[in-house]
Amino acid sequence: MTTRVILLNGGSSAGKSGIGRCLQAVLPDPWLVFGIDSLVDALPPGLQGDDGGIEFAEDGEVRVGAGFRALEAAWMEGIAATARAGARVVVDDVFLGGAASQQRWRTALAGLDVLWVGVRCDAEVAEAREIARGDRPRGMAAAQADVVHDGVSYDLEVDTTHTESLMCARTIAAHVH
């Protein structure tokens, strides 16, 4: 089978978005990149808070409700449909629910050849990136650095602590068929 989807999972500020852009540059075919941040940005204001949507607490904790989960499920199905229609897709996600999050993706992507990639980064390095970005609540990167990998199985893992996005992308590209 031909790899249709590369799914990158890692905590906030681990480097997934940078790797996604680099994958587009190093892979020979065109690949679309869809990130969880785009879904969050597309939410109506009523779902960006504690009313069943997604809430970002001051300490970096992320809480999601039924309204967010319903739209997330539709987003996942849309990405899967895009891959089934012939596009190659990179997904940049944060598995807040660990293995349960991966299972939701496995269900949506059933029948597609998926390369599951764990993107790791030491909490301290991710926290420094978070501070430099300035667009995330402090503490989110450290809180997510390990928990997003709990119970998740991967075909490949990369670590951006000391390895640049381009090198990680080249490592991933070598596993795409």
Order of alpha helices (4+ residues) and beta strands (2+ residues): beta-alpha-beta-alpha-beta-beta-alpha-beta-alpha-beta-alpha-alpha-beta-alpha
